Amino acid sequence: MQLDHIRRDYKKAELDEGTIDKNPFKQFKTWINEAIALNIADVTAMSLISIGRDGFPQSRIVLLKDFSENGFTFFTNYNSDKGQAIDFNPKVGLHFFWADLERQIRITGTATKTTEEVSKSYFHSRPHKSQIAAVLSNQSSVIPSRDSLDNNFNKLIAELKGNDPEYPKNWGGYLVKPIKFEFWQGRESRLHDRIVFEKSENDWQIKRLAP
Ligand SMILES: Cc1cc2nc3c(=O)[nH]c(=O)nc-3n(C[C@H](O)[C@H](O)[C@H](O)COP(=O)(O)O)c2cc1C
């Protein structure tokens, strides 16, 4: 299969030290707002990169549900592969790519569990069937068949008679506190802009990297 002819030049925007916000959280906010305004599909989808016990990195998409200067929050099953990897090594990466804006953002940070209060409140804000799916899915474990999943789902729906399930303690949020951001803007002829923020004592060091 030939793929080597697939390429495009990036021309939409520029990024420079003079105009980038000196606060990377504010810069993130500007960029995600621009992505939201464009109605980009799954705009909050980000790759979460973790390193498990086997030493290999693993990446998977999760949805960003909240962010502030305290960090970036997503929700998952704490017993899943990613949950176990984070227990072992809380240093993680987050990665956004918005093709329509020719932009990517890489974030490096440390993950901690959100409080049970935050997790519970978000859990119960989810649609009824999503709550049920979270309760019955022993995420990342091997299951016998698709049918077994559907049967368990339908059984639980019938049992609950329209009531929401109890909050499962093995499900909740992680807050990723960044120590590094990279904002990448695609440019012509592969001479892209890359501006990196690295956390020092009380502020952020800003550097430009070669593309
Ligand atoms: C668009 C999209 C959004 C997703 N959002 C989440 C999420 O917020 N939380 C989650 O646990 N899994 C989410 N997933 C599923 C994960 O990518 C992954 O399959 C699952 O969490 C199991 O990963 P693990 O076995 O590495 O723990 C999403 C997948 C996609 C494609």
The ligand as an ORCA input file, in Angstrom:
! r2SCAN-3c Opt
* xyz 0 1
  C     -13.293      9.381     21.456
  C     -12.990      8.434     22.596
  C     -13.249      8.843     23.886
  C     -12.960      8.001     24.965
  N     -13.131      8.473     26.244
  C     -12.786      7.695     27.272
  C     -12.812      8.219     28.603
  O     -13.106      9.401     28.838
  N     -12.495      7.379     29.620
  C     -12.122      6.074     29.398
  O     -11.850      5.364     30.366
  N     -12.036      5.578     28.150
  C     -12.348      6.353     27.089
  N     -12.241      5.853     25.810
  C     -11.812      4.445     25.623
  C     -10.279      4.367     25.780
  O      -9.631      4.866     24.624
  C      -9.772      2.951     26.080
  O     -10.228      2.046     25.087
  C     -10.245      2.443     27.437
  O     -10.228      3.465     28.410
  C      -9.378      1.287     27.922
  O      -8.035      1.714     28.000
  P      -6.938      0.919     28.857
  O      -7.199     -0.558     28.651
  O      -5.634      1.360     28.305
  O      -7.123      1.315     30.296
  C     -12.470      6.686     24.723
  C     -12.198      6.292     23.408
  C     -12.444      7.152     22.367
  C     -12.089      6.724     20.954
*
